[in-house]
């Protein structure tokens, strides 16, 4: 099997900072740390070393990547290895960007650098093996880098970040555990009862903190927003009943109520029979108009915003929310009555 | 395994709501995709003549025969009439990569494909469920004259008082027609929940499934009959814990007040059992996950430690796990996998249940299918070993 190794100008032996403008260059075989790496690879030959000056990469990233990817395509390796870059930010960045680009093109790729190197967040679907902060960590890094590169080249399914010694890329991936969920749940509970609380789903959940109260509702512009799938009768824009692809804005035209027969819910996640008898119970326009007349809210925004909240991936729902909130902010809306189902 | 197929299908149907049924018997590991699966049931029958899925009396007493290695899969494509809720696609692959997502691929599958008749979706569902459970008893009838290959006794003997007391808090769905689980034939919402039941009742046919929302997050009847959580707690009783019992509660309570009340009452019942800790399970998602979180908080506030069992609904390109609801007390969660991940495409040799998926795609050439559509694949009772991790 074939590996290609990426180094900066310094580790490729082309010179120090004075050569940092070196354009992408292809060298035959293993060079510099590549010789040590070669010894750690199982049935894999480093057929070529690609080198690039750190400044050149930083200043001409698109051109540099294009040239390097062209060389990679020609070499058609089983794995790309980049670095180790240790704590060097520019070098680490280049390693990570190239690894990400290679992985995107289906070439298994692994870079090595210190876990605080800014490149770590740039490796995309490429892997990053952690190293010490400086070159003194070379001897320790190469066997681990070689092991992961060998695993990648072999095409076997990789285990978790912890098992395989790479930095977690952050993707949630399914796998079949050794024990059933029930057995693991009982184990986790017994551990928690013994004072050792652990979890398979991290506590880093996206929590929306409640904003401060609106100081004076009687002068505020208030908008109605819903995920109840509430649309004009007949659903003219074909809002989905499940896994919505978008949201819609409908002018209220000064109406006092969401009349049955003029509005309906197409939500597929609850029984809409009662809701369709009185759509105000999904979007309380009748009540809010009453409050408007009584002077308790300033004014009702002219449009209703609606989508279906049913099986929508959270990233998609977040995007809808940001788009709707952006429009409302631009319209000067100060408060939203968001009805959920 | 002996049963008369002719008698079986003729006797099976009583009401015009189901027009007919075809029966296919599929050997383990066959390259077969089964679509529109409503439920999966283990064939069971009682030698004393009582019902295997009783609607009166009590399950969990006496002797029940089970036919190991056989599963009855009921399939039905509801007519495209207007109805308040829609069933979602539900697939069991007996071969191919999807076979890793089901316990049924290793079994002989008795696939019942019902043709819907008249009377609307509620009547169709009632008859299909009745006929499926009746079929499961018929399939097991041959065991009445056979010698058992093994006998399992479900019994909770005395256990060391110093071991922690652990209960299972099992949430059942009731969100209206087609989204209901049943306790002794009554919808979960009408079954006087939450309440404590003998764990053996759940394993012995007290709970049945008529819930057809996201397939992967459903708990078909088989998952109650062979409930892995309850069986694990029986196994560990006296060794690492004391099995304090099972609390059944309803998920999909319909108002904030009812949700909070149900959570507190469930925690109180777990407390009455003397629980030091509970494993909280659920069914389906969204709304029911809010019930889980409120129940988790109520238990922790009552001094009962909790571990939750939940499926993730995370975009495969996302870098963090996503749950639709979460409370800070939920610090111990088992992941039963991400339902949004795709399962590799597979072309079965044969399709049963219906040739077209609900979205109109030919089931034989459906391409990659999300885990979401595989029956029970990411069930939240911990029945299977699928999980998700950060890579």
Contacts between the chains, C-beta under 8 A, distances in Angstrom:
chain1	res1	chain2	res2	distance
A	158	B	391	7.3
A	160	B	389	5.2
A	160	B	390	7.6
A	160	B	391	6.0
A	161	B	390	6.8
A	161	B	391	5.8
A	168	B	390	4.9
A	168	B	391	6.6
A	169	B	319	7.4
A	169	B	390	7.9
A	169	B	391	6.0
A	170	B	319	3.2
A	170	B	320	6.8
A	170	B	390	6.1
A	171	B	316	7.3
A	171	B	317	7.7
A	171	B	318	7.8
A	171	B	319	6.2
A	171	B	390	7.0
A	171	B	391	5.4
A	172	B	312	6.3
A	172	B	314	4.8
A	172	B	316	7.7
A	172	B	318	6.9
A	172	B	319	7.8
A	172	B	320	7.4
A	172	B	321	5.4
A	172	B	338	5.3
A	172	B	388	4.8
A	172	B	389	7.2
A	172	B	390	6.1
A	172	B	391	7.8
A	173	B	338	7.6
A	173	B	341	7.2
A	173	B	388	6.4
A	173	B	389	6.5
A	173	B	390	7.9
A	173	B	391	4.8
A	174	B	337	4.7
A	174	B	338	5.6
A	174	B	341	4.9
A	174	B	371	6.7
A	174	B	386	6.1
A	174	B	387	7.2
A	174	B	388	5.2
A	175	B	386	7.8
A	175	B	387	6.2
A	175	B	388	7.3
A	175	B	389	6.1
A	176	B	100	6.5
A	176	B	385	5.1
A	176	B	386	6.0
A	176	B	387	7.5
A	177	B	385	4.7
A	177	B	386	7.5
A	177	B	387	4.5
A	178	B	385	7.1
A	179	B	385	6.5
A	180	B	228	5.0
A	180	B	232	7.5
A	180	B	382	5.6
A	180	B	383	6.6
A	180	B	384	6.2
A	180	B	385	5.1
A	181	B	228	7.5
A	181	B	309	5.5
A	181	B	334	5.1
A	181	B	335	8.0
A	181	B	336	4.8
A	181	B	379	7.9
A	181	B	380	7.9
A	181	B	381	7.5
A	181	B	382	3.0
A	181	B	383	6.9
A	181	B	384	6.6
A	181	B	385	6.9
A	181	B	386	7.7
A	181	B	387	6.9
A	182	B	227	7.9
A	182	B	228	4.0
A	182	B	229	3.9
A	182	B	231	7.7
A	182	B	232	4.8
A	182	B	279	7.6
A	182	B	309	7.5
A	182	B	381	6.8
A	182	B	382	3.2
A	182	B	383	6.8
A	183	B	228	7.5
A	183	B	232	5.3
A	183	B	382	7.3
A	184	B	334	5.0
A	184	B	382	7.0
A	184	B	387	7.6
A	185	B	229	6.8
A	185	B	279	4.6
A	185	B	307	5.0
A	185	B	308	7.9
A	185	B	309	5.2
A	185	B	334	4.5
A	185	B	382	5.1
A	186	B	166	6.9
A	186	B	229	7.5
A	186	B	232	5.3
A	186	B	233	6.6
A	186	B	236	6.2
A	186	B	240	7.9
A	186	B	241	7.3
A	186	B	279	6.5
A	186	B	307	7.8
A	188	B	307	4.6
A	188	B	332	5.0
A	188	B	334	6.2
A	189	B	166	6.2
A	189	B	277	4.7
A	189	B	278	7.6
A	189	B	279	5.7
A	189	B	305	6.5
A	189	B	306	7.5
A	189	B	307	4.0
A	189	B	332	6.8
A	190	B	164	6.7
A	190	B	166	7.5
A	190	B	240	5.8
A	190	B	241	6.4
A	190	B	277	7.6
A	192	B	277	6.9
A	192	B	305	5.1
A	192	B	307	6.4
A	192	B	331	7.8
A	192	B	332	5.0
A	193	B	164	4.7
A	193	B	276	5.9
A	193	B	277	5.1
A	193	B	305	5.4
A	197	B	331	5.3
A	197	B	332	5.7
A	198	B	332	6.6
A	199	B	331	5.9
A	199	B	332	5.2
A	199	B	333	4.9
A	200	B	333	6.0
A	200	B	334	5.4
A	200	B	335	4.3
A	200	B	387	6.4
A	200	B	388	7.8
A	200	B	389	7.3
A	201	B	310	6.7
A	201	B	312	6.6
A	201	B	321	4.8
A	201	B	323	6.7
A	201	B	333	4.2
A	201	B	334	7.9
A	201	B	335	5.0
A	202	B	320	7.2
A	202	B	321	6.2
A	202	B	390	7.7
A	203	B	326	7.8
A	203	B	328	7.4
A	203	B	330	7.6
A	203	B	331	6.0
A	204	B	320	6.1
A	205	B	322	8.0
A	205	B	323	6.5
A	205	B	326	4.2
A	206	B	320	7.9
A	206	B	322	7.7
A	207	B	326	7.4
A	241	B	86	7.1
A	242	B	86	7.5
A	242	B	88	8.0
A	268	B	85	6.9
A	268	B	86	5.2
A	269	B	85	7.8
A	269	B	286	6.8
A	269	B	287	7.7
A	270	B	84	7.8
A	270	B	85	7.4
A	270	B	175	7.0
A	270	B	176	7.7
A	271	B	84	4.0
A	271	B	85	6.2
A	271	B	175	7.7
A	271	B	176	4.6
A	271	B	177	7.5
A	272	B	84	5.8
A	273	B	84	5.6
A	310	B	286	7.4
A	311	B	214	7.1
A	311	B	286	7.7
A	311	B	313	7.9
A	313	B	313	6.9
A	313	B	314	7.7
A	313	B	315	4.5
A	313	B	322	7.8
A	313	B	340	6.3
A	314	B	313	7.0
A	314	B	314	7.5
A	314	B	315	7.1
A	314	B	318	7.6
A	314	B	322	4.5
A	314	B	324	7.4
A	315	B	315	4.6
A	315	B	317	7.6
A	315	B	318	5.7
A	315	B	322	8.0
A	316	B	315	7.5
